[in-house]
C-alpha cells in the first residue's frame, strides 16, 4: 500500500467516506457500543452529511487516502467546535481507515498530512476528542505526541451516552 495518494475530498467521495466511517465503527466498536447503535448507521444519512460538509463548510477540510482499490480512509480538520465560543484551536475532527488496512502506516501518514494542514492555519495548537472506551485510538494518538487533558465531553449516540476525552498538542 505504498502507492496511497492523499488528496482533498470532493462531493463525489461522499458515499465512500460514509462506507469507511461505517466499516470502521462497526469493526472497532463491536462490543463497545450496542449492536443497535452500530446497525442503525445509515449510508444515506452519512453520505448526505459528507456531501454537506464538503459542499457547505469551507472552514472544514476533508482529506482522503486513495489507492488503486479505492478510497481507503479519510481525515477532517477545522476550527474547534464549541457552541457559542470562538475557536481557540484547530480540531482534528476525524481520522478513519478501512479496517482491512489498519496497522500498515497509512493512518500515521494521513495524520502527518493533517498536522501539516493544521499548522498552516491561524492556530498554533490542536485538539481532538476520543471516546474513553477507545483504547486503540487513545494509544495511537498518544504515540503521535498528543497529550490527554482533564476535559471530557458527553456524547449521545441514540440512547447511549459516552464520555470523550480531550487531547491537545502544539502545531509549532
Buried (B, 14 or more C-beta within 10 A) or exposed (E): BEEBEBEEBEEEBBBBBBBBBBBBBBEBBEEBBBEEBBEEBEEEEBBEBBBEBBEEEEEBBBBBBBBEEEBBBBBBBBBBEEEEEEBEBBBBBBBBBBBEBBEBEBBEBBBEBBBEBBBEBEBEBBBBBBBEBBEEBBEBBEEBEBEBEEEEEEEEBEEEEBEBBBBBBEBE
